[in-house]
Amino acid sequence: MTDIVLDFELDSEDADVQLSEAIDTFLTLQESAVRDDPFDLDLMVRTVFGPGGERLKRLVFQQREIANAFDSFWSSFRRAS
């Protein structure tokens, strides 16, 4: 199975907290959307450093459609906050 990797540069502790809130909200929404089917999400969150030393949060998904859905959700979540 191929990993789908999304890196997010977080410029502050507030942005880190906001990403954590977005992940929690996204998971809650996904679970409630698929009540009849068991929700199976493989997600790993890691802190990594980019080539310039910037701190990144790396989200690793196993399903491309869920990775794409989270990426879109994160964009909307950031704008709404």
mmCIF file of the N, C-alpha and C atoms, coordinates in Angstrom:
data_MODEL
# 
_entry.id   MODEL 
# 
loop_
_atom_site.group_PDB 
_atom_site.id 
_atom_site.type_symbol 
_atom_site.label_atom_id 
_atom_site.label_alt_id 
_atom_site.label_comp_id 
_atom_site.label_asym_id 
_atom_site.label_entity_id 
_atom_site.label_seq_id 
_atom_site.pdbx_PDB_ins_code 
_atom_site.Cartn_x 
_atom_site.Cartn_y 
_atom_site.Cartn_z 
_atom_site.occupancy 
_atom_site.B_iso_or_equiv 
_atom_site.pdbx_formal_charge 
_atom_site.auth_seq_id 
_atom_site.auth_comp_id 
_atom_site.auth_asym_id 
_atom_site.auth_atom_id 
_atom_site.pdbx_PDB_model_num 
ATOM 1   N N  . MET A 1 1  ? 0.841   -1.172 0.000  1.00 0.00 ? 1  MET A N  1 
ATOM 2   C CA . MET A 1 1  ? 0.000   0.000  0.000  1.00 0.00 ? 1  MET A CA 1 
ATOM 3   C C  . MET A 1 1  ? 0.892   1.243  0.000  1.00 0.00 ? 1  MET A C  1 
ATOM 4   N N  . THR A 1 2  ? 0.528   2.222  -0.786 1.00 0.00 ? 2  THR A N  1 
ATOM 5   C CA . THR A 1 2  ? 1.322   3.433  -0.919 1.00 0.00 ? 2  THR A CA 1 
ATOM 6   C C  . THR A 1 2  ? 0.908   4.467  0.117  1.00 0.00 ? 2  THR A C  1 
ATOM 7   N N  . ASP A 1 3  ? 1.892   5.120  0.718  1.00 0.00 ? 3  ASP A N  1 
ATOM 8   C CA . ASP A 1 3  ? 1.612   6.210  1.649  1.00 0.00 ? 3  ASP A CA 1 
ATOM 9   C C  . ASP A 1 3  ? 1.336   7.486  0.877  1.00 0.00 ? 3  ASP A C  1 
ATOM 10  N N  . ILE A 1 4  ? 0.336   8.222  1.322  1.00 0.00 ? 4  ILE A N  1 
ATOM 11  C CA . ILE A 1 4  ? 0.047   9.546  0.778  1.00 0.00 ? 4  ILE A CA 1 
ATOM 12  C C  . ILE A 1 4  ? 0.461   10.524 1.863  1.00 0.00 ? 4  ILE A C  1 
ATOM 13  N N  . VAL A 1 5  ? 1.439   11.366 1.559  1.00 0.00 ? 5  VAL A N  1 
ATOM 14  C CA . VAL A 1 5  ? 2.057   12.240 2.549  1.00 0.00 ? 5  VAL A CA 1 
ATOM 15  C C  . VAL A 1 5  ? 1.658   13.681 2.286  1.00 0.00 ? 5  VAL A C  1 
ATOM 16  N N  . LEU A 1 6  ? 1.167   14.341 3.338  1.00 0.00 ? 6  LEU A N  1 
ATOM 17  C CA . LEU A 1 6  ? 0.870   15.769 3.283  1.00 0.00 ? 6  LEU A CA 1 
ATOM 18  C C  . LEU A 1 6  ? 1.726   16.456 4.337  1.00 0.00 ? 6  LEU A C  1 
ATOM 19  N N  . ASP A 1 7  ? 2.495   17.463 3.928  1.00 0.00 ? 7  ASP A N  1 
ATOM 20  C CA . ASP A 1 7  ? 3.309   18.244 4.856  1.00 0.00 ? 7  ASP A CA 1 
ATOM 21  C C  . ASP A 1 7  ? 2.676   19.610 5.043  1.00 0.00 ? 7  ASP A C  1 
ATOM 22  N N  . PHE A 1 8  ? 2.600   20.047 6.302  1.00 0.00 ? 8  PHE A N  1 
ATOM 23  C CA . PHE A 1 8  ? 2.035   21.351 6.626  1.00 0.00 ? 8  PHE A CA 1 
ATOM 24  C C  . PHE A 1 8  ? 3.055   22.137 7.425  1.00 0.00 ? 8  PHE A C  1 
ATOM 25  N N  . GLU A 1 9  ? 3.425   23.304 6.898  1.00 0.00 ? 9  GLU A N  1 
ATOM 26  C CA . GLU A 1 9  ? 4.337   24.174 7.627  1.00 0.00 ? 9  GLU A CA 1 
ATOM 27  C C  . GLU A 1 9  ? 3.527   24.961 8.644  1.00 0.00 ? 9  GLU A C  1 
ATOM 28  N N  . LEU A 1 10 ? 3.952   24.887 9.888  1.00 0.00 ? 10 LEU A N  1 
ATOM 29  C CA . LEU A 1 10 ? 3.249   25.565 10.971 1.00 0.00 ? 10 LEU A CA 1 
ATOM 30  C C  . LEU A 1 10 ? 4.175   26.623 11.547 1.00 0.00 ? 10 LEU A C  1 
ATOM 31  N N  . ASP A 1 11 ? 3.750   27.872 11.443 1.00 0.00 ? 11 ASP A N  1 
ATOM 32  C CA . ASP A 1 11 ? 4.626   28.971 11.838 1.00 0.00 ? 11 ASP A CA 1 
ATOM 33  C C  . ASP A 1 11 ? 4.458   29.396 13.292 1.00 0.00 ? 11 ASP A C  1 
ATOM 34  N N  . SER A 1 12 ? 3.573   28.738 14.026 1.00 0.00 ? 12 SER A N  1 
ATOM 35  C CA . SER A 1 12 ? 3.372   29.107 15.428 1.00 0.00 ? 12 SER A CA 1 
ATOM 36  C C  . SER A 1 12 ? 2.752   27.940 16.185 1.00 0.00 ? 12 SER A C  1 
ATOM 37  N N  . GLU A 1 13 ? 2.781   28.063 17.501 1.00 0.00 ? 13 GLU A N  1 
ATOM 38  C CA . GLU A 1 13 ? 2.127   27.057 18.344 1.00 0.00 ? 13 GLU A CA 1 
ATOM 39  C C  . GLU A 1 13 ? 0.621   27.063 18.108 1.00 0.00 ? 13 GLU A C  1 
ATOM 40  N N  . ASP A 1 14 ? 0.064   28.250 17.846 1.00 0.00 ? 14 ASP A N  1 
ATOM 41  C CA . ASP A 1 14 ? -1.372  28.351 17.554 1.00 0.00 ? 14 ASP A CA 1 
ATOM 42  C C  . ASP A 1 14 ? -1.735  27.561 16.295 1.00 0.00 ? 14 ASP A C  1 
ATOM 43  N N  . ALA A 1 15 ? -0.883  27.624 15.283 1.00 0.00 ? 15 ALA A N  1 
ATOM 44  C CA . ALA A 1 15 ? -1.138  26.879 14.046 1.00 0.00 ? 15 ALA A CA 1 
ATOM 45  C C  . ALA A 1 15 ? -1.076  25.378 14.305 1.00 0.00 ? 15 ALA A C  1 
ATOM 46  N N  . ASP A 1 16 ? -0.180  24.969 15.187 1.00 0.00 ? 16 ASP A N  1 
ATOM 47  C CA . ASP A 1 16 ? -0.070  23.556 15.558 1.00 0.00 ? 16 ASP A CA 1 
ATOM 48  C C  . ASP A 1 16 ? -1.356  23.090 16.244 1.00 0.00 ? 16 ASP A C  1 
ATOM 49  N N  . VAL A 1 17 ? -1.847  23.899 17.170 1.00 0.00 ? 17 VAL A N  1 
ATOM 50  C CA . VAL A 1 17 ? -3.098  23.582 17.869 1.00 0.00 ? 17 VAL A CA 1 
ATOM 51  C C  . VAL A 1 17 ? -4.260  23.557 16.879 1.00 0.00 ? 17 VAL A C  1 
ATOM 52  N N  . GLN A 1 18 ? -4.268  24.512 15.960 1.00 0.00 ? 18 GLN A N  1 
ATOM 53  C CA . GLN A 1 18 ? -5.339  24.580 14.961 1.00 0.00 ? 18 GLN A CA 1 
ATOM 54  C C  . GLN A 1 18 ? -5.353  23.317 14.086 1.00 0.00 ? 18 GLN A C  1 
ATOM 55  N N  . LEU A 1 19 ? -4.180  22.841 13.697 1.00 0.00 ? 19 LEU A N  1 
ATOM 56  C CA . LEU A 1 19 ? -4.116  21.613 12.900 1.00 0.00 ? 19 LEU A CA 1 
ATOM 57  C C  . LEU A 1 19 ? -4.639  20.418 13.704 1.00 0.00 ? 19 LEU A C  1 
ATOM 58  N N  . SER A 1 20 ? -4.283  20.342 14.970 1.00 0.00 ? 20 SER A N  1 
ATOM 59  C CA . SER A 1 20 ? -4.787  19.258 15.823 1.00 0.00 ? 20 SER A CA 1 
ATOM 60  C C  . SER A 1 20 ? -6.306  19.303 15.931 1.00 0.00 ? 20 SER A C  1 
ATOM 61  N N  . GLU A 1 21 ? -6.854  20.502 16.085 1.00 0.00 ? 21 GLU A N  1 
ATOM 62  C CA . GLU A 1 21 ? -8.310  20.656 16.144 1.00 0.00 ? 21 GLU A CA 1 
ATOM 63  C C  . GLU A 1 21 ? -8.952  20.243 14.822 1.00 0.00 ? 21 GLU A C  1 
ATOM 64  N N  . ALA A 1 22 ? -8.311  20.599 13.723 1.00 0.00 ? 22 ALA A N  1 
ATOM 65  C CA . ALA A 1 22 ? -8.837  20.232 12.406 1.00 0.00 ? 22 ALA A CA 1 
ATOM 66  C C  . ALA A 1 22 ? -8.848  18.715 12.229 1.00 0.00 ? 22 ALA A C  1 
ATOM 67  N N  . ILE A 1 23 ? -7.785  18.049 12.667 1.00 0.00 ? 23 ILE A N  1 
ATOM 68  C CA . ILE A 1 23 ? -7.732  16.586 12.567 1.00 0.00 ? 23 ILE A CA 1 
ATOM 69  C C  . ILE A 1 23 ? -8.861  15.966 13.386 1.00 0.00 ? 23 ILE A C  1 
ATOM 70  N N  . ASP A 1 24 ? -9.035  16.434 14.627 1.00 0.00 ? 24 ASP A N  1 
ATOM 71  C CA . ASP A 1 24 ? -10.101 15.900 15.484 1.00 0.00 ? 24 ASP A CA 1 
ATOM 72  C C  . ASP A 1 24 ? -11.477 16.114 14.865 1.00 0.00 ? 24 ASP A C  1 
ATOM 73  N N  . THR A 1 25 ? -11.719 17.319 14.353 1.00 0.00 ? 25 THR A N  1 
ATOM 74  C CA . THR A 1 25 ? -13.012 17.641 13.745 1.00 0.00 ? 25 THR A CA 1 
ATOM 75  C C  . THR A 1 25 ? -13.247 16.797 12.498 1.00 0.00 ? 25 THR A C  1 
ATOM 76  N N  . PHE A 1 26 ? -12.224 16.673 11.668 1.00 0.00 ? 26 PHE A N  1 
ATOM 77  C CA . PHE A 1 26 ? -12.325 15.871 10.446 1.00 0.00 ? 26 PHE A CA 1 
ATOM 78  C C  . PHE A 1 26 ? -12.671 14.417 10.772 1.00 0.00 ? 26 PHE A C  1 
ATOM 79  N N  . LEU A 1 27 ? -12.000 13.853 11.765 1.00 0.00 ? 27 LEU A N  1 
ATOM 80  C CA . LEU A 1 27 ? -12.272 12.465 12.150 1.00 0.00 ? 27 LEU A CA 1 
ATOM 81  C C  . LEU A 1 27 ? -13.703 12.300 12.654 1.00 0.00 ? 27 LEU A C  1 
ATOM 82  N N  . THR A 1 28 ? -14.163 13.245 13.448 1.00 0.00 ? 28 THR A N  1 
ATOM 83  C CA . THR A 1 28 ? -15.535 13.194 13.957 1.00 0.00 ? 28 THR A CA 1 
ATOM 84  C C  . THR A 1 28 ? -16.535 13.245 12.811 1.00 0.00 ? 28 THR A C  1 
ATOM 85  N N  . LEU A 1 29 ? -16.299 14.137 11.859 1.00 0.00 ? 29 LEU A N  1 
ATOM 86  C CA . LEU A 1 29 ? -17.197 14.252 10.711 1.00 0.00 ? 29 LEU A CA 1 
ATOM 87  C C  . LEU A 1 29 ? -17.178 12.989 9.856  1.00 0.00 ? 29 LEU A C  1 
ATOM 88  N N  . GLN A 1 30 ? -16.008 12.425 9.652  1.00 0.00 ? 30 GLN A N  1 
ATOM 89  C CA . GLN A 1 30 ? -15.897 11.198 8.855  1.00 0.00 ? 30 GLN A CA 1 
ATOM 90  C C  . GLN A 1 30 ? -16.617 10.033 9.535  1.00 0.00 ? 30 GLN A C  1 
ATOM 91  N N  . GLU A 1 31 ? -16.450 9.927  10.840 1.00 0.00 ? 31 GLU A N  1 
ATOM 92  C CA . GLU A 1 31 ? -17.105 8.839  11.575 1.00 0.00 ? 31 GLU A CA 1 
ATOM 93  C C  . GLU A 1 31 ? -18.621 8.963  11.514 1.00 0.00 ? 31 GLU A C  1 
ATOM 94  N N  . SER A 1 32 ? -19.138 10.178 11.639 1.00 0.00 ? 32 SER A N  1 
ATOM 95  C CA . SER A 1 32 ? -20.591 10.362 11.622 1.00 0.00 ? 32 SER A CA 1 
ATOM 96  C C  . SER A 1 32 ? -21.166 10.195 10.215 1.00 0.00 ? 32 SER A C  1 
ATOM 97  N N  . ALA A 1 33 ? -20.358 10.398 9.196  1.00 0.00 ? 33 ALA A N  1 
ATOM 98  C CA . ALA A 1 33 ? -20.836 10.287 7.812  1.00 0.00 ? 33 ALA A CA 1 
ATOM 99  C C  . ALA A 1 33 ? -20.989 8.836  7.367  1.00 0.00 ? 33 ALA A C  1 
ATOM 100 N N  . VAL A 1 34 ? -20.303 7.932  8.009  1.00 0.00 ? 34 VAL A N  1 
ATOM 101 C CA . VAL A 1 34 ? -20.328 6.521  7.592  1.00 0.00 ? 34 VAL A CA 1 
ATOM 102 C C  . VAL A 1 34 ? -20.824 5.625  8.724  1.00 0.00 ? 34 VAL A C  1 
ATOM 103 N N  . ARG A 1 35 ? -21.972 5.928  9.249  1.00 0.00 ? 35 ARG A N  1 
ATOM 104 C CA . ARG A 1 35 ? -22.509 5.174  10.392 1.00 0.00 ? 35 ARG A CA 1 
ATOM 105 C C  . ARG A 1 35 ? -22.750 3.701  10.066 1.00 0.00 ? 35 ARG A C  1 
ATOM 106 N N  . ASP A 1 36 ? -23.155 3.403  8.829  1.00 0.00 ? 36 ASP A N  1 
ATOM 107 C CA . ASP A 1 36 ? -23.468 2.021  8.478  1.00 0.00 ? 36 ASP A CA 1 
ATOM 108 C C  . ASP A 1 36 ? -22.223 1.175  8.227  1.00 0.00 ? 36 ASP A C  1 
ATOM 109 N N  . ASP A 1 37 ? -21.156 1.816  7.801  1.00 0.00 ? 37 ASP A N  1 
ATOM 110 C CA . ASP A 1 37 ? -19.903 1.105  7.558  1.00 0.00 ? 37 ASP A CA 1 
ATOM 111 C C  . ASP A 1 37 ? -18.912 1.472  8.653  1.00 0.00 ? 37 ASP A C  1 
ATOM 112 N N  . PRO A 1 38 ? -18.131 0.512  9.088  1.00 0.00 ? 38 PRO A N  1 
ATOM 113 C CA . PRO A 1 38 ? -17.092 0.858  10.052 1.00 0.00 ? 38 PRO A CA 1 
ATOM 114 C C  . PRO A 1 38 ? -16.102 1.820  9.404  1.00 0.00 ? 38 PRO A C  1 
ATOM 115 N N  . PHE A 1 39 ? -15.728 2.840  10.137 1.00 0.00 ? 39 PHE A N  1 
ATOM 116 C CA . PHE A 1 39 ? -14.797 3.841  9.626  1.00 0.00 ? 39 PHE A CA 1 
ATOM 117 C C  . PHE A 1 39 ? -13.379 3.355  9.879  1.00 0.00 ? 39 PHE A C  1 
ATOM 118 N N  . ASP A 1 40 ? -12.615 3.224  8.817  1.00 0.00 ? 40 ASP A N  1 
ATOM 119 C CA . ASP A 1 40 ? -11.249 2.729  8.924  1.00 0.00 ? 40 ASP A CA 1 
ATOM 120 C C  . ASP A 1 40 ? -10.308 3.779  8.361  1.00 0.00 ? 40 ASP A C  1 
ATOM 121 N N  . LEU A 1 41 ? -9.576  4.421  9.239  1.00 0.00 ? 41 LEU A N  1 
ATOM 122 C CA . LEU A 1 41 ? -8.647  5.456  8.808  1.00 0.00 ? 41 LEU A CA 1 
ATOM 123 C C  . LEU A 1 41 ? -7.275  5.144  9.374  1.00 0.00 ? 41 LEU A C  1 
ATOM 124 N N  . ASP A 1 42 ? -6.333  4.983  8.487  1.00 0.00 ? 42 ASP A N  1 
ATOM 125 C CA . ASP A 1 42 ? -4.942  4.850  8.895  1.00 0.00 ? 42 ASP A CA 1 
ATOM 126 C C  . ASP A 1 42 ? -4.303  6.214  8.719  1.00 0.00 ? 42 ASP A C  1 
ATOM 127 N N  . LEU A 1 43 ? -3.928  6.828  9.831  1.00 0.00 ? 43 LEU A N  1 
ATOM 128 C CA . LEU A 1 43 ? -3.335  8.165  9.805  1.00 0.00 ? 43 LEU A CA 1 
ATOM 129 C C  . LEU A 1 43 ? -2.199  8.206  10.805 1.00 0.00 ? 43 LEU A C  1 
ATOM 130 N N  . MET A 1 44 ? -1.070  8.709  10.349 1.00 0.00 ? 44 MET A N  1 
ATOM 131 C CA . MET A 1 44 ? 0.066   8.913  11.226 1.00 0.00 ? 44 MET A CA 1 
ATOM 132 C C  . MET A 1 44 ? 0.434   10.392 11.151 1.00 0.00 ? 44 MET A C  1 
ATOM 133 N N  . VAL A 1 45 ? 0.692   10.991 12.311 1.00 0.00 ? 45 VAL A N  1 
ATOM 134 C CA . VAL A 1 45 ? 1.092   12.396 12.373 1.00 0.00 ? 45 VAL A CA 1 
ATOM 135 C C  . VAL A 1 45 ? 2.486   12.441 12.982 1.00 0.00 ? 45 VAL A C  1 
ATOM 136 N N  . ARG A 1 46 ? 3.389   13.119 12.278 1.00 0.00 ? 46 ARG A N  1 
ATOM 137 C CA . ARG A 1 46 ? 4.770   13.228 12.747 1.00 0.00 ? 46 ARG A CA 1 
ATOM 138 C C  . ARG A 1 46 ? 5.224   14.673 12.641 1.00 0.00 ? 46 ARG A C  1 
ATOM 139 N N  . THR A 1 47 ? 6.161   15.055 13.478 1.00 0.00 ? 47 THR A N  1 
ATOM 140 C CA . THR A 1 47 ? 6.833   16.341 13.344 1.00 0.00 ? 47 THR A CA 1 
ATOM 141 C C  . THR A 1 47 ? 8.148   16.080 12.620 1.00 0.00 ? 47 THR A C  1 
ATOM 142 N N  . VAL A 1 48 ? 8.377   16.822 11.543 1.00 0.00 ? 48 VAL A N  1 
ATOM 143 C CA . VAL A 1 48 ? 9.606   16.682 10.756 1.00 0.00 ? 48 VAL A CA 1 
ATOM 144 C C  . VAL A 1 48 ? 10.155  18.078 10.485 1.00 0.00 ? 48 VAL A C  1 
ATOM 145 N N  . PHE A 1 49 ? 11.349  18.135 9.953  1.00 0.00 ? 49 PHE A N  1 
ATOM 146 C CA . PHE A 1 49 ? 11.964  19.414 9.616  1.00 0.00 ? 49 PHE A CA 1 
ATOM 147 C C  . PHE A 1 49 ? 12.265  19.452 8.126  1.00 0.00 ? 49 PHE A C  1 
ATOM 148 N N  . GLY A 1 50 ? 11.897  20.571 7.507  1.00 0.00 ? 50 GLY A N  1 
ATOM 149 C CA . GLY A 1 50 ? 12.124  20.762 6.085  1.00 0.00 ? 50 GLY A CA 1 
ATOM 150 C C  . GLY A 1 50 ? 13.580  21.072 5.801  1.00 0.00 ? 50 GLY A C  1 
ATOM 151 N N  . PRO A 1 51 ? 13.929  21.244 4.521  1.00 0.00 ? 51 PRO A N  1 
ATOM 152 C CA . PRO A 1 51 ? 15.315  21.483 4.126  1.00 0.00 ? 51 PRO A CA 1 
ATOM 153 C C  . PRO A 1 51 ? 15.899  22.764 4.711  1.00 0.00 ? 51 PRO A C  1 
ATOM 154 N N  . GLY A 1 52 ? 15.044  23.744 4.981  1.00 0.00 ? 52 GLY A N  1 
ATOM 155 C CA . GLY A 1 52 ? 15.513  25.002 5.565  1.00 0.00 ? 52 GLY A CA 1 
ATOM 156 C C  . GLY A 1 52 ? 15.425  25.029 7.077  1.00 0.00 ? 52 GLY A C  1 
ATOM 157 N N  . GLY A 1 53 ? 15.127  23.892 7.688  1.00 0.00 ? 53 GLY A N  1 
ATOM 158 C CA . GLY A 1 53 ? 15.025  23.807 9.137  1.00 0.00 ? 53 GLY A CA 1 
ATOM 159 C C  . GLY A 1 53 ? 13.646  24.149 9.678  1.00 0.00 ? 53 GLY A C  1 
ATOM 160 N N  . GLU A 1 54 ? 12.693  24.447 8.781  1.00 0.00 ? 54 GLU A N  1 
ATOM 161 C CA . GLU A 1 54 ? 11.345  24.788 9.233  1.00 0.00 ? 54 GLU A CA 1 
ATOM 162 C C  . GLU A 1 54 ? 10.651  23.545 9.788  1.00 0.00 ? 54 GLU A C  1 
ATOM 163 N N  . ARG A 1 55 ? 9.851   23.777 10.812 1.00 0.00 ? 55 ARG A N  1 
ATOM 164 C CA . ARG A 1 55 ? 9.127   22.675 11.449 1.00 0.00 ? 55 ARG A CA 1 
ATOM 165 C C  . ARG A 1 55 ? 7.857   22.385 10.663 1.00 0.00 ? 55 ARG A C  1 
ATOM 166 N N  . LEU A 1 56 ? 7.660   21.110 10.345 1.00 0.00 ? 56 LEU A N  1 
ATOM 167 C CA . LEU A 1 56 ? 6.494   20.683 9.577  1.00 0.00 ? 56 LEU A CA 1 
ATOM 168 C C  . LEU A 1 56 ? 5.751   19.601 10.344 1.00 0.00 ? 56 LEU A C  1 
ATOM 169 N N  . LYS A 1 57 ? 4.453   19.542 10.128 1.00 0.00 ? 57 LYS A N  1 
ATOM 170 C CA . LYS A 1 57 ? 3.676   18.385 10.567 1.00 0.00 ? 57 LYS A CA 1 
ATOM 171 C C  . LYS A 1 57 ? 3.431   17.556 9.320  1.00 0.00 ? 57 LYS A C  1 
ATOM 172 N N  . ARG A 1 58 ? 3.775   16.308 9.394  1.00 0.00 ? 58 ARG A N  1 
ATOM 173 C CA . ARG A 1 58 ? 3.602   15.387 8.270  1.00 0.00 ? 58 ARG A CA 1 
ATOM 174 C C  . ARG A 1 58 ? 2.461   14.437 8.613  1.00 0.00 ? 58 ARG A C  1 
ATOM 175 N N  . LEU A 1 59 ? 1.442   14.459 7.774  1.00 0.00 ? 59 LEU A N  1 
ATOM 176 C CA . LEU A 1 59 ? 0.319   13.537 7.917  1.00 0.00 ? 59 LEU A CA 1 
ATOM 177 C C  . LEU A 1 59 ? 0.460   12.476 6.842  1.00 0.00 ? 59 LEU A C  1 
ATOM 178 N N  . VAL A 1 60 ? 0.430   11.232 7.253  1.00 0.00 ? 60 VAL A N  1 
ATOM 179 C CA . VAL A 1 60 ? 0.587   10.112 6.332  1.00 0.00 ? 60 VAL A CA 1 
ATOM 180 C C  . VAL A 1 60 ? -0.718  9.313  6.331  1.00 0.00 ? 60 VAL A C  1 
ATOM 181 N N  . PHE A 1 61 ? -1.337  9.254  5.163  1.00 0.00 ? 61 PHE A N  1 
ATOM 182 C CA . PHE A 1 61 ? -2.599  8.544  4.972  1.00 0.00 ? 61 PHE A CA 1 
ATOM 183 C C  . PHE A 1 61 ? -2.348  7.297  4.131  1.00 0.00 ? 61 PHE A C  1 
ATOM 184 N N  . GLN A 1 62 ? -3.256  6.345  4.214  1.00 0.00 ? 62 GLN A N  1 
ATOM 185 C CA . GLN A 1 62 ? -3.199  5.146  3.380  1.00 0.00 ? 62 GLN A CA 1 
ATOM 186 C C  . GLN A 1 62 ? -4.175  5.214  2.215  1.00 0.00 ? 62 GLN A C  1 
ATOM 187 N N  . GLN A 1 63 ? -5.133  6.132  2.289  1.00 0.00 ? 63 GLN A N  1 
ATOM 188 C CA . GLN A 1 63 ? -6.148  6.244  1.241  1.00 0.00 ? 63 GLN A CA 1 
ATOM 189 C C  . GLN A 1 63 ? -6.103  7.647  0.644  1.00 0.00 ? 63 GLN A C  1 
ATOM 190 N N  . ARG A 1 64 ? -5.874  7.718  -0.663 1.00 0.00 ? 64 ARG A N  1 
ATOM 191 C CA . ARG A 1 64 ? -5.748  9.005  -1.347 1.00 0.00 ? 64 ARG A CA 1 
ATOM 192 C C  . ARG A 1 64 ? -6.998  9.863  -1.199 1.00 0.00 ? 64 ARG A C  1 
ATOM 193 N N  . GLU A 1 65 ? -8.184  9.242  -1.302 1.00 0.00 ? 65 GLU A N  1 
ATOM 194 C CA . GLU A 1 65 ? -9.412  10.041 -1.236 1.00 0.00 ? 65 GLU A CA 1 
ATOM 195 C C  . GLU A 1 65 ? -9.577  10.695 0.136  1.00 0.00 ? 65 GLU A C  1 
ATOM 196 N N  . ILE A 1 66 ? -9.153  10.033 1.187  1.00 0.00 ? 66 ILE A N  1 
ATOM 197 C CA . ILE A 1 66 ? -9.235  10.637 2.520  1.00 0.00 ? 66 ILE A CA 1 
ATOM 198 C C  . ILE A 1 66 ? -8.169  11.712 2.670  1.00 0.00 ? 66 ILE A C  1 
ATOM 199 N N  . ALA A 1 67 ? -6.984  11.492 2.123  1.00 0.00 ? 67 ALA A N  1 
ATOM 200 C CA . ALA A 1 67 ? -5.939  12.524 2.156  1.00 0.00 ? 67 ALA A CA 1 
ATOM 201 C C  . ALA A 1 67 ? -6.402  13.771 1.415  1.00 0.00 ? 67 ALA A C  1 
ATOM 202 N N  . ASN A 1 68 ? -6.991  13.591 0.244  1.00 0.00 ? 68 ASN A N  1 
ATOM 203 C CA . ASN A 1 68 ? -7.499  14.734 -0.521 1.00 0.00 ? 68 ASN A CA 1 
ATOM 204 C C  . ASN A 1 68 ? -8.621  15.438 0.229  1.00 0.00 ? 68 ASN A C  1 
ATOM 205 N N  . ALA A 1 69 ? -9.503  14.659 0.847  1.00 0.00 ? 69 ALA A N  1 
ATOM 206 C CA . ALA A 1 69 ? -10.604 15.249 1.610  1.00 0.00 ? 69 ALA A CA 1 
ATOM 207 C C  . ALA A 1 69 ? -10.068 16.055 2.787  1.00 0.00 ? 69 ALA A C  1 
ATOM 208 N N  . PHE A 1 70 ? -9.043  15.525 3.476  1.00 0.00 ? 70 PHE A N  1 
ATOM 209 C CA . PHE A 1 70 ? -8.486  16.280 4.600  1.00 0.00 ? 70 PHE A CA 1 
ATOM 210 C C  . PHE A 1 70 ? -7.796  17.549 4.120  1.00 0.00 ? 70 PHE A C  1 
ATOM 211 N N  . ASP A 1 71 ? -7.072  17.475 3.024  1.00 0.00 ? 71 ASP A N  1 
ATOM 212 C CA . ASP A 1 71 ? -6.386  18.654 2.493  1.00 0.00 ? 71 ASP A CA 1 
ATOM 213 C C  . ASP A 1 71 ? -7.387  19.771 2.194  1.00 0.00 ? 71 ASP A C  1 
ATOM 214 N N  . SER A 1 72 ? -8.499  19.429 1.581  1.00 0.00 ? 72 SER A N  1 
ATOM 215 C CA . SER A 1 72 ? -9.551  20.418 1.306  1.00 0.00 ? 72 SER A CA 1 
ATOM 216 C C  . SER A 1 72 ? -10.170 20.920 2.601  1.00 0.00 ? 72 SER A C  1 
ATOM 217 N N  . PHE A 1 73 ? -10.422 19.997 3.526  1.00 0.00 ? 73 PHE A N  1 
ATOM 218 C CA . PHE A 1 73 ? -11.003 20.372 4.813  1.00 0.00 ? 73 PHE A CA 1 
ATOM 219 C C  . PHE A 1 73 ? -10.083 21.335 5.554  1.00 0.00 ? 73 PHE A C  1 
ATOM 220 N N  . TRP A 1 74 ? -8.789  21.070 5.552  1.00 0.00 ? 74 TRP A N  1 
ATOM 221 C CA . TRP A 1 74 ? -7.816  21.915 6.242  1.00 0.00 ? 74 TRP A CA 1 
ATOM 222 C C  . TRP A 1 74 ? -7.818  23.329 5.657  1.00 0.00 ? 74 TRP A C  1 
ATOM 223 N N  . SER A 1 75 ? -7.888  23.442 4.350  1.00 0.00 ? 75 SER A N  1 
ATOM 224 C CA . SER A 1 75 ? -7.933  24.765 3.711  1.00 0.00 ? 75 SER A CA 1 
ATOM 225 C C  . SER A 1 75 ? -9.155  25.541 4.180  1.00 0.00 ? 75 SER A C  1 
ATOM 226 N N  . SER A 1 76 ? -10.302 24.891 4.223  1.00 0.00 ? 76 SER A N  1 
ATOM 227 C CA . SER A 1 76 ? -11.535 25.544 4.684  1.00 0.00 ? 76 SER A CA 1 
ATOM 228 C C  . SER A 1 76 ? -11.464 25.859 6.172  1.00 0.00 ? 76 SER A C  1 
ATOM 229 N N  . PHE A 1 77 ? -10.939 24.942 6.944  1.00 0.00 ? 77 PHE A N  1 
ATOM 230 C CA . PHE A 1 77 ? -10.845 25.107 8.398  1.00 0.00 ? 77 PHE A CA 1 
ATOM 231 C C  . PHE A 1 77 ? -9.969  26.308 8.742  1.00 0.00 ? 77 PHE A C  1 
ATOM 232 N N  . ARG A 1 78 ? -8.846  26.451 8.038  1.00 0.00 ? 78 ARG A N  1 
ATOM 233 C CA . ARG A 1 78 ? -7.943  27.590 8.288  1.00 0.00 ? 78 ARG A CA 1 
ATOM 234 C C  . ARG A 1 78 ? -8.613  28.906 7.981  1.00 0.00 ? 78 ARG A C  1 
ATOM 235 N N  . ARG A 1 79 ? -9.317  28.965 6.850  1.00 0.00 ? 79 ARG A N  1 
ATOM 236 C CA . ARG A 1 79 ? -9.993  30.214 6.464  1.00 0.00 ? 79 ARG A CA 1 
ATOM 237 C C  . ARG A 1 79 ? -11.092 30.578 7.449  1.00 0.00 ? 79 ARG A C  1 
ATOM 238 N N  . ALA A 1 80 ? -11.774 29.579 7.988  1.00 0.00 ? 80 ALA A N  1 
ATOM 239 C CA . ALA A 1 80 ? -12.895 29.829 8.902  1.00 0.00 ? 80 ALA A CA 1 
ATOM 240 C C  . ALA A 1 80 ? -12.425 30.263 10.292 1.00 0.00 ? 80 ALA A C  1 
ATOM 241 N N  . SER A 1 81 ? -11.200 29.933 10.635 1.00 0.00 ? 81 SER A N  1 
ATOM 242 C CA . SER A 1 81 ? -10.700 30.253 11.986 1.00 0.00 ? 81 SER A CA 1 
ATOM 243 C C  . SER A 1 81 ? -10.120 31.640 12.073 1.00 0.00 ? 81 SER A C  1 
# 
